Amino acid sequence: MLDRIASVVHWLGFITTLVVGYFVFFDMQDAGPFWFKLIFTLAPNTAAWVVAYILGGSRGFFPFGE
């Protein structure tokens, strides 16, 4: 049960990363350096990965594949 919840959390974080990435890289004006945009964009997936790792054990950074 916890593994299923962890998977859902991880997918939500990944989808949020895609949406944030679109807005940061394509829809906003020049808001800062590239490294700042990249860290800001990857933050939701990283946070979701940490929660999924705690709930469900070892898994990859991206929710698909394994």
Buried (B, 14 or more C-beta within 10 A) or exposed (E): EEEEEBBEBBBBBBBBBEEBBEEBEEEEEEEEEEEEBEEBBBBBBEBBBEBBBEBBEEBEEEBEEE
